[in-house]
């Protein structure tokens, strides 16, 4: 039962990552200001985990295990060896029609509030309209001024309409 659950979870994860990458390919030509995404500190471990899952897929396949045993290991191998490196090719930053942040692409028209958190690192926090979870965009200090300038221009031209803060917050 656990392997069936893992198969479903990683199938959804593969589909979401692939959909995100295809969206990135669509918006990439409209980039205004981007920078390379951060590679996780445990990236090599994720790749090793993918190769272990691939080996277990082969072993389970040769031992005639049930399909969901083989599939769950195979989809985990695909996620860790293909999708994780593919997701690192997505460049966070500002695009013509929105912002690519940690949770994906957020069109400018859906930004309800935004603020910079400037310590210890610079992070642009975007709160979408009608959704509770914020999007976070770590901004390199060398790009901070350019990001502020682009966002100020988007606000001035009313591409971004941010809500007024309550009680000055």
Buried (B, 14 or more C-beta within 10 A) or exposed (E): EEBBEBBBBBBEBBEEBBEBBEBBEEBBEEEBBBBEBEEEEEEEEBBEBBEBBBEBBEEBBEEEBEEBBBBBBBBBBBBBBBBBBBBBEBBBBBBEBBBBBBBBBBBBEBBBBBBBEEEEEBBBBBBBEEEEEBBBBBBBEEBBEBBBEBBEEBBEEEBBEBEEEEEEE
